[in-house]
Amino acid sequence: MNSLSNYYFLFRSFIVFSSIFYIQFCAVIKPPSGGPKDTTPPYLVSVDPPSGSLNYKGQEIVLKFSEYMDSNSIEKGIRIFPILQNDLSIISKGEIVIIDLPDDLEIDQTYVINLSRDIKDEHGVELSDAISLAYSTGDKISKGSISGIVYSEEKSSVHLWQIKNNNLEDIYFTNPTYVTDVSNNGVFTFQYLSNADYLILCLDRNFAGMLLNENRMKFGLNWNKMISVEDDEIITNINMLMGNMNHQLKLLNGEWKGNNWARILFNRSLKNLNKDYQLKIVHDNKIINVSNSFIDPEDESSLIFIDPLLETKPENFKVFVNNLYIDKKIYIDSSSVNFSFSDFDTSLINLTSPKTDITISPNNLNEGEFVELKFSKPIPSNNKTVYQLFKNDTIQVKEKLIIVSPMQVNIMPQNNWEPETNYLLKIHDNILQDSTIELKINTAKLLRYGGLKIPIEGEEISSIGASLLNVENKELKKLSFVNSQKELHFNQVPEGRYTITIFNDYNNDNKYSFGTVKPLVPAEWFYMIPDTIEIRGNWDIELPMINVEKLHK
């Protein structure tokens, strides 16, 4: 009986031990959880039949990627050009994608399958570059190509149209013949192009493949009006700068705020607004000219105006806007807006900017640097707001004050800021939410300045200009044009790293033009110096001679 019990005990122990060993073994081969996030872009491993195949009859094309792919992105990210009348059949199975083209393809036609950068793996990592695959239904495949760089802060795409008639302006508002995405370093390439003339345009990648809408889309053109591709010709240096939206200026609505002020909202920034525009209130068959209006310092698309009529809720009134221009090109001749009304705003005034203590870099220039104080509501003109500026918290210094508008005041010490010093600004007023506002202002080392010279060579260089853009602070820009010594000269440049863009100001408007599609005007020629330039304090840098004619070829 005891031997039987011992046998049973040993057998049971063996079973338990085996179970534990099995569980541990399984745990060893199980992929570990967590770990670093997958950021490696997927890539195309193989294509069957291979790209470049001739006498293609429309059979299935099998793509194999390096990892499992997101099926939704596959369906959205595959395009075929020329565009087919019927929908493309696409099946996604893990790392395998099957594309089934129809049998009724055109004879002697090269079809390009574009794998856009919207295609992602199962972890959401997109392709590093757009991929083009080509199949010819004849015995020859087109091998022409167009490539270049798009300079843009946003993810970009490029549209290409093959010209089939002479009505060039309307082509931009049709479906593009080809579409491709721009890589992270700005490069794009169109391959397998036939002998033809083309138009090109860059735009935000969110609008890739869509019809152009000038009022909703940023875009840019190349400086060539047309690009001609000869048989199997490889064309490079088709570069473009992304422009700004070219939408018209429109009134959106008006808001009554009470306490004698109201706001008009526009669809775009009012920066560089002309000063001789007119605002008129029409109320009870009376026309009242508004004498006090200004751009909201916290919202450049908003125009604020003040009038005693607005102290109480004015029923049935309109505001007319006349002769409102931006940069002398974008304007409203005459327009009116109705107002929405809310409850009377009884809140006190806040300091909206700066919201926290700040650090500034003083300079040794005569103009100095102001701290911009922006408020949530207009400060009445008869109000006695007190501004006090202290050095090291206790030593009061005389301030220089500029009232930009009833909602913005600029302030600095009368004798400029001292470097590496602590300042304290106190604002006193009983109409403020905090009757006393304190703001600490620390100054860094004295900002130093340098200079830059760029000698320019060529026959016609009188319209050559250059823009200097600070890498860390995009608001810091400098502009220069060729002088009588045939050089671009930048003075008093704050030290830092800069990019340099040289351009030909054909229309003499003292800025770079991105081109227009109707009327069709190409962009101005430009050249982006590939390396950033470091400006050092108290140093003048001279770059090697630049021959613009050689660069333009």
Order of alpha helices (4+ residues) and beta strands (2+ residues): alpha-beta-beta-alpha-beta-beta-beta-beta-beta-beta-beta-alpha-beta-beta-beta-beta-beta-beta-beta-beta-beta-beta-beta-beta-beta-beta-beta-beta-beta-beta-beta-beta-beta-beta-beta-beta-beta-beta-beta-beta-beta-beta-beta-beta-beta-beta-beta-alpha
